[in-house]
Amino acid sequence: MRDKPTASARGGLRNVLALCMKISDNTNADCFFSYEPHCNSYSVSIHRDGWDSGEDADYIDMVTDITSESVAKTCAKLNEIYKELKEKER
């Protein structure tokens, strides 16, 4: 069992989840978030045109050590993808 994430990193995880929901709720994409507390890890996957059985995700981020830095990096990438998706849908 790994160390649990710091309070700052846990707050960042809430931001990752919020960004996943923002992407799924405001674009045609489906964004999935999975948290594995016993491993101190999480993953995010995005299907840019919506989820479809048998189709691989267009973006996958698997983080195996939750830190404030790793969470910030994921948030920055999700914000970038959100902006790209909104531009594409105009």
C-alpha positions in Angstrom: 0.0 0.0 0.0 1.3 3.4 -0.9 1.1 6.7 1.0 -2.2 8.5 0.7 -2.2 11.8 -1.3 -1.7 15.0 0.6 -4.6 17.3 1.3 -3.5 19.5 -1.6 -3.3 16.6 -4.0 -6.8 15.4 -2.8 -8.1 18.8 -3.6 -6.5 18.6 -7.0 -8.3 15.3 -7.6 -11.6 17.0 -7.0 -10.5 19.5 -9.8 -9.6 16.6 -12.1 -13.1 15.1 -11.5 -14.8 18.5 -12.1 -12.9 18.9 -15.3 -13.9 15.5 -16.5 -17.5 16.3 -15.8 -17.1 19.7 -17.5 -15.8 18.0 -20.7 -18.6 15.3 -20.6 -21.3 17.8 -19.9 -20.3 20.6 -22.3 -18.9 18.8 -25.4 -19.6 15.7 -27.5 -16.7 13.9 -25.7 -17.0 11.4 -22.9 -14.4 11.7 -20.2 -13.9 8.9 -17.7 -12.1 9.2 -14.3 -11.0 6.3 -12.1 -9.4 6.6 -8.7 -7.6 3.7 -7.0 -6.9 4.8 -3.4 -5.1 1.6 -2.4 -2.5 2.3 -5.1 -2.4 6.1 -4.8 -3.2 6.3 -8.5 -5.9 7.6 -10.9 -6.6 7.5 -14.6 -8.4 9.7 -17.1 -9.6 8.7 -20.5 -11.3 10.8 -23.2 -13.3 9.7 -26.2 -13.4 12.9 -28.3 -16.5 11.9 -30.3 -18.2 10.0 -27.4 -17.7 6.5 -26.1 -18.4 3.7 -28.4 -18.0 0.0 -27.7 -14.7 -1.4 -29.1 -13.2 2.1 -29.8 -10.0 3.1 -27.9 -9.8 6.3 -26.0 -8.2 9.3 -27.8 -6.4 10.4 -24.7 -5.3 8.4 -21.7 -3.5 9.7 -18.6 -2.5 7.1 -15.9 -0.9 8.6 -12.8 0.7 6.1 -10.4 1.8 8.5 -7.7 -0.6 11.2 -6.8 1.2 14.5 -6.0 0.2 18.1 -6.3 2.4 18.3 -9.4 0.9 15.3 -11.2 -2.6 16.5 -10.5 -1.7 20.0 -11.8 -0.3 18.5 -15.0 -3.5 16.5 -15.6 -5.6 19.6 -14.9 -3.6 21.7 -17.4 -4.0 19.0 -20.1 -7.7 18.6 -19.5 -8.2 22.3 -19.8 -6.2 22.3 -23.0 -8.3 19.4 -24.4 -11.6 21.2 -23.3 -10.6 24.3 -25.2 -9.7 22.2 -28.3 -13.0 20.4 -28.1 -15.0 23.6 -27.8 -13.1 25.1 -30.8 -13.8 22.0 -32.9 -17.5 22.2 -32.1 -18.0 25.8 -33.2 
